[in-house]
Amino acid sequence: MITVLVAAFLIVHGLLHPGVWTAPQQPGNPAAFDPGHSWALAAAHVAPAPARAWALALAWYTALVYGVAGAGVLAGSGWWPTAALVAAACGLLLKGIWFDPWLSVGVLLDVGVIVAVACTWPGSVF
């Protein structure tokens, strides 16, 4: 049961990345954050359109790697922790470059994945 829960968490958390980053903006309602605005890329004078494209590409890549990690958990493979670490690192990179306080929960979840893998928790999936 724990294996299924861990796999589901990894897959769902991964799928939230493109879901959050591609959420449509409603006219008249300000969005929670703008994927076209990155503090780091703005300092490098990158226009909003390429910044948005890079954010979406990194969000989809993060989702893909989290999905692979979740599938690895279900398959009982020995490589899934590496995939989970790569996915969490990509998620932190994404949230760091395009930081907005609204994304803080995602940062905590990615850090939680890194801590769980480093502590081999839960032990039944390792």
Salt bridges, closest charged atoms under 4 A:
ASP34 OD1 - ARG52 NH2 2.85
ASP110 OD1 - HIS13 NE2 2.77
ASP110 OD2 - LYS95 NZ 2.37
